[in-house]
Structures are given as structure tokens and as C-alpha cells.
């Protein structure tokens, strides 16, 4: 069983235990009025768990409670893992961050950029800048997502068979071909747009290593960090621990059974941008590695300097997402928030109107999961539930308030 045992005195780690206990009734109220089926949260300092809480059900209709070893769909919390794997290969000299991704992805060799028209008859112009590897890591490539429903380019993705509720039967190579043969939303590097960039990065990882993405992840991250419950599908012997997936309707949450079943069988599509299943224990291992500068229990994945580079703001002229993003599909407050190489980064907490330290980095998932790492406070926090979409409730900001008000040292 994945243990979430508390082995330290939270007060000795600079947290007020009574104030920490404000977290549980706050999120239990979400369960009581059926906005959420269930939840689990962790708070760690110095890499040591200082508080965990949970409530409600992993499957409400079956009467199954949330447990420490519940398996959750973490969706876009896959992206930081993909980014770390890419930077492991960067440290081995496989590529340069300024490299043109078109060296390896034929469809990006001469990219076209949307200039007008319709999804059926788009008007395009040549890209004036290559799609570089750092554009993929920072979501400034010009790629988009099918589910954003804001632009004709999104519609082109859907016309090719890609939708959030449509699970692709093709492998990653085919999907990336389809994404990259579609016009870019904007000139590379000129804007920020949440996108399939990390899926393309995952395909590059396969090309650079000559291995399937699931194999690379297992060898480079999951086995070294002891993440034994993290994968793209849930085998039969673990399915009793898998949480049901829910969607909101009239202020309550209801099961989305068809979509939930899609992870019960192995599939060809290993998406670097999303799709992993994990547990709170496993992701705590990953967060602790990040907090400790790329190392955990004697195993170093990346150097501290590489991680520092990844968690700095890479948006041009240090702008934040409020002024640079084309749109957001999350509960992220974009004011005062920049973006690095795989992570959002708090660059101005006054603009962000939060207690979170500047330099804090993290990300969330479509089913309302979230994590962050605060190097200043030596803190990691994670939250798990299974409600699509993540923009339904301001869970991230509420959790931030409740965690930081408990810090007394």
C-alpha cells in the first residue's frame, strides 16, 4: 500500500496544527453538498509529510471511500513529468533548447500559421520563426487544444478526430502528425497558448531515445523514484482502487462512466501532455524530487541548475500570462503568473493576490487535481479529486489560502 504516514511533528516544522485542520471541513463541505464526490490533500515541508486529509468517496455510487492509495487520473499533471524527462535527455546532449523541432518532426519543418479563413478553408502564412524545443516546453509553439472551442484551428483538430471525450486509437506518432500538419495558431514565440505542445515533446522523447514513451518514463522516472502505481492505464488487480470520474450538473457531481472506463485497458496512445494515473504517494515522490533540486534518496534525475532554469519565467520580457496568453483552460489566476519549461511560476504575488511565494511552481490536471512546490517555504502541496473540468470551482486558490495561513515559521 502507498503510505501517507506522518512521521514528523508538524509544529516542529513550522506549521500550526489547529490551523491546518481548517482544510478538512472546508473540502468536506464540497462533499456534503455533492459538488465533489471525494478528495485527498497532502502538505509537506522539507520533503516530509506534515499533514494529509481526505473525505468522501472515490466512487460514491458504489459506496467506496477515498483511501490513501486511491488511484487518480492526473491528466495534465503528466506534463511536468514529460518536461523533466525531456530535460534529462537535454543534460545528455540529445538536443539544444534552441533546436528547431522540425529536425525531427517532418510536419514542423516548414510550419504554416493561421491568417484567416475558416476551418474548412484556412488561409495561412509561413512561420517566420521555427518551432523550437523551448517553445514546446513553454507552450509558446502556436499549437492548440481541440477542446478550447475558441478558434477555427481548434475546430480543425476536432475534425481530425481529436476531442477530449474521444480517446484516440492511433499511437502518439500519428497524433503528432495530425497536430503538426494543422496551421499554428500564431507565430512561434509570440504568444502563450495551452496546447498539445507537450504531446509533441513526448514524441520527440521517443525519437531521441528510440523507445516508447511509457518505457522511457518507467526507466527514467517511475522506477528510480518508486512510483509503482503511475501508468497510462489501470491493470485489473488495481481497478478496485481507481476513482470514478465525475462532471458537474446543477451544482452537483455525477459519474461520467464511459470516459472513466477508457483507462481500464492498455492503449497505443501514450500522451506526454496528459493521461497518466497516479496516487498521492507516487506524486509526492515526484514533488519531493523537485523540491530537493532534482534528487531523491540518492537518485538524481536532473541537476539543480537545470531545475532552476525550468522554474524561471520564460515568457518574453518577463511578462505574465495575463498579458501574453490567448486563453486558459483551468482555474489558474493568470495575473502574476509566468510560465517556465513545463511549469507555471509565480512571478508577482501581489498581482496574483495570493499568499504563495514568488518562485513557486506547479500545475494542475483537468479533473481538478493540482500540485505546487514552494522552494522559499520548503513546501509541497497536492490535491486530488475527479471532477471535470478543473475550472468548475476555485479549489487551487482556496487550498493555497488554507495552507499558507497555517505557516507560523
VENPE-V162423 format. One record per backbone hydrogen bond with DSSP energy under -1.0 kcal/mol. NH is the residue of the N-H (numbers start at 0). CO is the residue of the C=O. If there is no record, write none. Layout:
BEGIN
nh=NH co=CO
nh=NH co=CO
END
This chain:
BEGIN
nh=13 co=10
nh=14 co=9
nh=15 co=405
nh=19 co=15
nh=20 co=16
nh=21 co=18
nh=22 co=19
nh=25 co=21
nh=26 co=22
nh=27 co=23
nh=28 co=24
nh=30 co=26
nh=31 co=27
nh=32 co=28
nh=33 co=30
nh=34 co=29
nh=35 co=29
nh=38 co=54
nh=39 co=383
nh=40 co=52
nh=41 co=381
nh=42 co=50
nh=43 co=379
nh=44 co=47
nh=45 co=377
nh=47 co=44
nh=49 co=42
nh=50 co=42
nh=52 co=40
nh=54 co=38
nh=56 co=36
nh=57 co=63
nh=58 co=63
nh=63 co=58
nh=65 co=55
nh=69 co=66
nh=70 co=240
nh=71 co=277
nh=73 co=275
nh=76 co=73
nh=77 co=74
nh=78 co=75
nh=81 co=77
nh=82 co=78
nh=83 co=79
nh=84 co=80
nh=85 co=81
nh=86 co=82
nh=87 co=83
nh=88 co=84
nh=89 co=85
nh=90 co=86
nh=92 co=89
nh=93 co=88
nh=98 co=95
nh=100 co=130
nh=102 co=99
nh=103 co=100
nh=104 co=100
nh=107 co=104
nh=108 co=105
nh=112 co=124
nh=113 co=183
nh=114 co=122
nh=115 co=122
nh=117 co=120
nh=122 co=115
nh=124 co=112
nh=126 co=110
nh=132 co=98
nh=133 co=96
nh=135 co=131
nh=136 co=132
nh=137 co=133
nh=139 co=134
nh=154 co=150
nh=155 co=151
nh=156 co=152
nh=157 co=153
nh=158 co=154
nh=159 co=155
nh=160 co=157
nh=161 co=156
nh=165 co=162
nh=174 co=170
nh=175 co=171
nh=176 co=172
nh=177 co=173
nh=178 co=174
nh=179 co=175
nh=180 co=176
nh=181 co=178
nh=183 co=111
nh=184 co=141
nh=188 co=139
nh=189 co=186
nh=191 co=323
nh=192 co=138
nh=195 co=143
nh=199 co=195
nh=200 co=196
nh=201 co=197
nh=202 co=198
nh=203 co=199
nh=204 co=200
nh=205 co=201
nh=206 co=202
nh=207 co=203
nh=208 co=204
nh=209 co=205
nh=215 co=211
nh=216 co=212
nh=217 co=213
nh=218 co=214
nh=219 co=215
nh=220 co=216
nh=221 co=216
nh=222 co=217
nh=224 co=220
nh=226 co=221
nh=227 co=225
nh=230 co=276
nh=233 co=262
nh=237 co=234
nh=240 co=237
nh=242 co=70
nh=243 co=57
nh=245 co=385
nh=246 co=253
nh=248 co=251
nh=251 co=248
nh=252 co=33
nh=253 co=246
nh=255 co=244
nh=259 co=255
nh=260 co=256
nh=261 co=258
nh=262 co=259
nh=263 co=260
nh=273 co=270
nh=276 co=230
nh=277 co=71
nh=282 co=278
nh=283 co=279
nh=284 co=280
nh=285 co=281
nh=286 co=282
nh=287 co=283
nh=288 co=284
nh=289 co=285
nh=290 co=286
nh=291 co=287
nh=292 co=289
nh=293 co=288
nh=295 co=298
nh=298 co=295
nh=300 co=293
nh=301 co=293
nh=306 co=302
nh=307 co=303
nh=308 co=304
nh=309 co=305
nh=310 co=306
nh=311 co=308
nh=313 co=338
nh=317 co=314
nh=318 co=315
nh=320 co=336
nh=321 co=333
nh=324 co=320
nh=325 co=191
nh=336 co=333
nh=337 co=344
nh=339 co=342
nh=340 co=309
nh=341 co=136
nh=343 co=361
nh=344 co=337
nh=345 co=359
nh=346 co=335
nh=347 co=335
nh=351 co=347
nh=353 co=348
nh=358 co=345
nh=359 co=356
nh=360 co=372
nh=361 co=343
nh=362 co=370
nh=364 co=368
nh=367 co=364
nh=369 co=382
nh=370 co=362
nh=371 co=380
nh=372 co=360
nh=373 co=378
nh=378 co=373
nh=379 co=43
nh=380 co=371
nh=381 co=41
nh=382 co=369
nh=383 co=39
nh=386 co=366
nh=387 co=245
nh=391 co=388
nh=394 co=392
nh=397 co=393
nh=398 co=394
nh=399 co=395
nh=400 co=396
nh=401 co=397
nh=402 co=398
nh=403 co=399
nh=404 co=400
nh=405 co=402
nh=406 co=403
nh=407 co=13
nh=408 co=13
END
